Amino acid sequence: MNQLNNGFTIFLSLLVEAMPFLLLGVFFSSALLSFVNESKLVKVMPKNPLLGALFGSLMGLFFPVCECGNVPVARRLLMQGVPTPVAIGFLLAAPTINPIVIWSTWTAFRDQPEIVVLRVVFSLAIATIIGVIFSFQPDLIPFLQPAIARYLKFNPPTAPKITAKARQSQLQPQISELGLLQSGTYILGGTTGASKRIDNNYGEAAVIPNFSKPLPEKLRSLLDNIVQELRELGGVMVLGSAIAAAIQVLAPRELIIGLGAGPVSSILAMLVLAGVVSICSTVDSFFALSFASTFTSGSLLAFLVFGPMIDIKSIGLMLSIFKPKALIYLFILAGQLTLLFTLFLNLQVI
């Protein structure tokens, strides 16, 4: 009974901690839909894979969201046709490389400023490398969930020029398939609530783009999309928080602390801990600080770098974008690169 109470308390704390940042991310995502001209947005994104991944990784400075809020924004970027390295870089780096998290990390590790600097440097490097790696996949559609993949066919990141007739022939079957309201793909339109496609590139099938509408209609579409994305992503976050809480109760913390002395075992233990505890990146530095006297600097950085990229709670949210195969690739790449960077630091210290 005591474990059940502890698990429920942890579940509520994770949920209460994460919900404001999910709301923030959904708001930014909906604002992109309602107020941003996606064609202009895509034009300013670097097409070079390295520059694109670096640009996306630094976008968190302007979109200060954690690992709960970055998913809806990254999903919106992909659906607007932003190059893949940009979206991947933002997805992985935004929870760490933003003013709020940098400030909280500095507050926790004021006596160890190298932790603050290296957290930013490692996160930026890892996100950029993974973004470049994903750029070698010419067609991202096999890695995406069907709803996202169908939309990406209308806004491919590197779409070849096609004739109007061929374009219309490709569009018509998709319109018939997408009859249901999909968060991020449709919004409620008109007084009857009929679903309308948000696209300004395909002639008669399109509706007026949101950024060209009067302000009252923009605000209504903003609210409608916030409700839709919260309905979709909120349920996933609740499930992920419940799983994370259950694992925290069942996993003995003493075993993890006992592994903290070794240069390799400490990193592996903190990688596992980062994935399990699912603490928001805005406060995870204070959690890591409690292990500062037991764990190596490299292992603390492993927790601070890997956790915001991949944890149980964010995996559930990422499944709204990617198929499991793509998430496995992300998980392995992020874990391996974090291990290499932090192990190098541990060996240098020793």
Beta strands, then each sheet from edge to edge (+ up, - down):
strand 1: 186-189
strand 2: 194-197
sheet 1: 1+ 2-
end
